[in-house]
Amino acid sequence: MDFRLTEEQQMLQDTAARLVRDAYPFEQREKYRESEQGFSVEFWNQLGELGLTAVPFAEEFGGFGGSGVETMLVMTELGRGLTLEPYLHSVVFGGGLVAQLGSDAQKQDLLPQVASAALQLAVAFEELQSHYQLNDVQTRAEAAGDGYRLSGRKAVVIGGHSAGKLIVSARVGGRRFDEQGIGLFLVDPNAEGVSRRAYPTIDGRMGCELFLDGVKVAADAVLGEPGSVFAALQYQQGRAIAAQCAEALGSMQEACKLTLDYLKTRKQFGVPIGKFQVLQHRMVDMQTELEQATSMAILAATFADGEDNDDRRRVLAAAKYVCARAGRKIAEEAIQLHGGIGMTWEYNLAHHAKRLVMIGHEFGDEDHHVKAFSRLLQVA
Amino acid sequence: MNVNYTAEELAFRDEVRAFLSSELPQDIAAKVKLGKHLSKEDHQRWQQILSKKGWYAPGWPVELGGTTWGPVEKHIFDEECAAFGAPRTIPFGVNMVAPVIIKFGTQAQKDHYLPRILSGEDWWCQGYSEPGAGSDLASLKTRAVRDGDHYIVNGQKTWTTLGQHANMIFCLVRTDPEAQQQRGISFLLIDMTSPGISVRPIITLDGDHEVNEVFFDNVRVPVENLVGEENKGWTCAKYLLTHERTGLAGIGASKAALAHLKRIAMKETAGGQPMLEDPLFRAQVAEVEMQLMAIEMSTLRILAAAKEGGVPGAESSILKVKGTEIRQAITNLLRKVIGPYALPFLEEELELDYQGEPLHADYSPSLAGHYFNMRKLSIFGGSNEIQKNIVSKMILEL
């Protein structure tokens, strides 16, 4: 057992931290958020130029060959800065799906572009009725020529408004909840029959509803063997969950830091409010949640790229449960300890609080992962 | 970064398992697993076995009879002991007074006391709390007045765990009544057989006799039983408390209790199905298991950081708070899992020599009492609120 970072990992962490610190003062974030893309294209390109978007990819595709730990280090810094760029969905989730399922031609074409941030991916896996259930797919994919035609509606596609390619789950066979029969397709957002309704999300990012009306997908845009990709979809969402826990960790650290600073500076009744024991204990409770979340983010990172088995599934469910729960508690407590100022748009903390709570609404909330862990509960 | 045990650590775990399989007396393990009372002899028998193997005092320097184990090995050892149903180590001698003697004691004190702790010749108890000094320990009033080569001790200690078995007690006593709170306190080793000492049981809400009051009426204590300097006993006290806290997260015990809970929840039924198949109950088990997974990692992280030069100081307070909350949550589920059979209060079935048929099941008589008994976890060793004060001051600097 060893929790130390290697020198290389330390350097990666420092690089990511410095980049985020320089590019992401809160006022800048507001400008990026209000732009058409909803994020900083410049910062996104910078992540590409400096190789941060290449971290998880194999060297043969222009990657850095990093493991879950390297991804964790980057994601934590991105979370600390409350960054808006589509790293999680494009690099970790979307890129992971292409790397696992793609043909040689697809990988050679797409991965270097994703690794350099030249191409942004988004993954469309939710539907109106699905509520975090990856297998609840009603969007249909019908064989047409040597390709497919897609029809249906995908819900809350984060980053889907600006993605260069959409990875869409659709059913080629089986019934509503069947894991068999689900396929993944690379959809060009400008293809005929595709329409999007874009919107901002409450945590400052952007997403869209994706409407597919008989959209033609050529044979070379089919990802993996249609009908048999569910395990890969679940595995890659697991990697995204681990990365998301790391992002939450960075945001939690920042929310705790801001709150602790506030307790030391804000005076009421003639003393800093941090002198009051009732507030001290609540701050300690936040710190304790943070410790628990840190442990699970690390554990998740070390399992993220590991063998696909129940141990991994348990760890990832537990990590998401612990981090989502800690994130929500820290968000609520941070606002409460700040009082009125914690409620304002102009103060950074409120945006951390929103992101931390919304992390539960992507890839499953606390309840979803309690159920997942329950199903996998080991009985002696 | 690697959260898995190394090959050496796994080999060590196998060694511990092999030792426990062959050496842990089955009758003792059975009692521990069913939550039955353990006798002094049970504890001593197990201690002898550990001592013979050289594993009774893992935290001591190896030349004094300790081991070279690092934090991970200690964690593995604790976890396996709990899993096999070994009795918990009574910490007062080996893990509390011994580190103080090793750090602050004279050579004569080391030579005399340490071997007697290893051999089990001395059973130590702790004289810290008083009726008027709980969380505010430094307000203690037990007086020790110098009289030639002796101190004359008068006063009362309380919550003295297993004092009924002990022949030695280490006490915080006030040697300078004029000095400010922490300053006039000294650390004394007192023979429980000295004239003037009396022990009175305190029966706790579960009907158990675990803690006691200890009265001192003009007890004469030789001056050579002072540890460290006179009036500097608080330094020893603080040193001891940090040692006490690190083990208080109770990960091994919680894991064993969780396994016990799952086994029972497969046997107990409600609505025609095992309790563990009930979605609500199962979700509660799942939640506590996930929290336990996290606190285990937190413990290992903090111990690992300490190994690399840091000191697990106030961080261990975080572990104590969260660890005891989790353990209490498990005992809460253990109480709930037997439903109405939590009600019968069958003290006789917990006795060592009970031979009759159980009223319900062999595991059920201890569960409700255990739940109530385990409320102590968030009170002793510095209450969880005191731990939060420590974190607030030492880590958050509020």
Interface residues (C-beta under 8 A of the other chain):
Chain A: M1 D2 F3 R4 L5 Q9 V69 L260 L263 K264 G274 K275 Q277 Q280 H281 M283 V284 D285 Q287 T288 E291 Q292 A293 T294 S295 M296 I298 L299 A301 T302 V315 A317 A318 Y321 V322 V370 K371 F373 S374 L377 Q378 V379 A380
Chain B: M1 N2 V3 N4 Y5 T6 E9 V72 A259 K262 R263 M266 L276 P279 R282 A283 V285 A286 E287 E289 M290 Q291 M293 A294 I295 E296 M297 S298 L300 R301 A304 A305 E308 E315 I318 V321 K322 E385 K388 N389 V391 S392 I395 L396 E397 L398
